[in-house]
Amino acid sequence: MKLELVRDWMSRDVVTVGPDTLLPEANRLMMEKHVRRLPVVGNGRLLGILTYGDIRGAGPSSVSDLDVAEVSYLMGQIKVEQVMSQKLVTIDQDATIGEAAELMLQYAIGGLPVLGPDGALIGIITESDIFRLVVHGWRRTQDDSSTPYTHYG
């Protein structure tokens, strides 16, 4: 796995939002596109990343006495830039998958924005991409092996 490069496994069609995007729109986009993180891009630069945790953290506490309509109204006024994570850990497309996995473990994060030489966002590598690589490698070893495996389930 150390020889596999980020560029070969990253997702290139990255769903992004601008800093002025309202939280309900960002949340809808995440659900619609089945993504757990949205890079926030402004003026061609990566500004932050928005996760479901960021969205949950923006809501009122469970002890709040606000009613549903008030909560909905208030959440509808919050912009992504107000709650996005700005402490970014990024990676280069020429880094190895091992380096990407190490960073994800070190910082307890599930994905890394991939930046090109000019600093522009060109992809994202996630734990799901790395898991896909592991399964791909496992299947290759199974195809090369004459020993069948048993599936329990």
C-alpha positions in Angstrom: 0.0 0.0 0.0 2.9 2.4 0.5 3.5 2.6 -3.2 -0.1 3.6 -4.0 -0.5 7.3 -4.6 -3.2 9.7 -3.5 -3.8 10.8 -7.1 -4.8 7.3 -8.1 -7.5 6.9 -5.4 -8.8 10.4 -4.6 -12.2 11.6 -5.7 -11.8 14.3 -8.4 -15.4 15.4 -8.6 -15.5 17.2 -5.3 -18.7 18.8 -4.1 -17.9 22.2 -2.7 -19.7 25.2 -1.3 -18.9 28.9 -0.9 -18.5 30.6 2.4 -21.8 32.4 2.1 -23.8 29.2 1.6 -26.5 28.8 4.3 -26.4 25.8 6.5 -29.7 24.3 5.4 -28.5 24.4 1.8 -25.1 22.8 2.7 -26.9 20.1 4.7 -29.3 19.4 1.8 -26.4 19.1 -0.6 -24.5 16.7 1.7 -27.5 14.4 1.9 -28.3 14.7 -1.8 -24.7 14.0 -2.9 -24.1 11.4 -0.1 -20.9 13.2 1.2 -19.9 13.6 4.8 -17.7 16.7 4.2 -17.8 19.7 2.0 -14.7 21.7 1.2 -15.5 25.5 1.4 -13.9 27.3 -1.5 -13.8 31.1 -2.1 -11.9 33.0 -4.8 -10.4 29.7 -6.0 -8.8 28.9 -2.6 -9.7 26.3 0.0 -11.0 28.2 3.0 -12.3 25.4 5.3 -14.2 22.2 5.4 -17.8 21.6 6.7 -18.8 18.3 8.3 -22.0 17.0 9.8 -20.3 17.5 13.2 -19.9 21.2 12.4 -23.6 21.4 11.4 -24.7 19.6 14.6 -22.5 21.9 16.7 -24.2 24.9 15.2 -27.6 24.0 16.5 -29.0 24.9 19.9 -28.3 22.8 22.9 -30.9 20.2 24.0 -31.7 22.4 27.0 -32.7 25.3 24.8 -36.3 26.6 25.2 -36.6 27.5 21.6 -39.4 26.0 19.6 -38.9 24.2 16.3 -39.8 27.2 14.2 -37.3 29.4 16.0 -34.6 26.8 15.7 -35.3 26.4 12.0 -35.3 30.2 11.4 -32.0 30.7 13.3 -30.3 27.7 11.6 -31.4 29.2 8.2 -29.5 32.4 9.0 -26.1 30.7 9.7 -23.5 30.8 6.9 -21.0 28.0 6.3 -18.1 30.3 7.1 -19.4 30.7 10.6 -19.1 27.1 11.5 -16.7 25.4 9.1 -13.4 23.9 10.4 -10.6 26.2 9.4 -7.7 24.2 10.8 -7.1 22.2 7.6 -4.9 19.2 7.1 -4.3 18.8 3.4 -2.2 16.5 1.2 -0.4 16.6 -2.1 -1.6 14.3 -4.9 1.9 12.7 -5.1 1.8 11.6 -1.5 1.4 7.9 -0.8 -1.8 6.4 0.6 0.2 5.4 3.6 1.0 9.0 4.3 -2.6 10.0 3.8 -3.8 7.3 6.2 -1.2 8.3 8.8 -2.4 11.9 8.7 -6.0 10.8 9.1 -5.1 8.7 12.1 -2.9 11.4 13.6 -5.6 14.1 13.4 -8.6 11.8 13.8 -10.2 13.0 10.6 -12.0 11.1 7.8 -10.7 12.9 4.8 -8.1 15.2 3.3 -8.5 17.8 0.7 -5.9 17.3 -2.1 -4.2 20.4 -3.3 -2.4 20.9 -6.6 0.9 22.7 -7.1 -0.8 26.1 -7.2 -2.7 25.4 -4.0 -6.1 24.9 -5.7 -8.4 22.1 -4.6 -8.1 19.2 -7.1 -9.6 16.3 -5.1 -10.3 14.7 -1.8 -9.1 11.4 -0.4 -11.3 9.9 2.3 -11.3 6.8 4.5 -13.8 5.3 2.1 -11.2 5.7 -0.8 -8.6 4.0 1.3 -10.9 1.2 2.2 -11.7 0.8 -1.5 -8.0 0.4 -2.1 -7.7 -2.3 0.6 -10.7 -4.2 -0.8 -9.2 -3.9 -4.3 -5.9 -5.3 -3.1 -7.6 -8.1 -1.2 -9.6 -9.1 -4.3 -6.4 -9.3 -6.3 -4.9 -11.7 -3.7 -8.1 -13.8 -3.8 -8.0 -14.0 -7.6 -4.4 -15.1 -7.5 -5.0 -17.7 -4.8 -6.4 -21.1 -5.5 -7.8 -21.3 -2.0 -11.5 -20.2 -1.9 -12.8 -18.2 1.0 -16.0 -18.7 2.9 -18.4 -15.9 3.4 -20.3 -16.0 6.7 -23.3 -13.7 6.9 
